[in-house]
Amino acid sequence: MSKITLDVRGLSCPEPLIAFTDAVKRADLAEVELLFDCAAARDNIARAAASMRWQVASITEAPDHTVMTLVKHS
C-alpha cells in the first residue's frame, strides 16, 4: 500500500470529494493527503471517507487552504 497527495485547491465541491473517491477506488492506498480550499469539502470528505472505511488522521488549517490526511482502516 502507498500514499498519495491530491492537490485539489481551486476546485469546488463535489470535485475534491470525487478526486478522493476516485483515487482510493483505483489504487491500493494506505494514506491520502488532500490539499483543498473549498470549505464544504472538509465535512463531505470526512463523511464519505468514514463510509468507505477511511479515517481522518489529521486536519491542518493554513491561511489559504486545508490539509487533510486520511488513513485506511485495516
Buried (B, 14 or more C-beta within 10 A) or exposed (E): EEEEEBBBBEBEBBBBBEBBBEBBEEEEBEBBBBBBBBEEBBEBBBEBBEEBEBEBEEBEEEEEBBBBBBBBEE
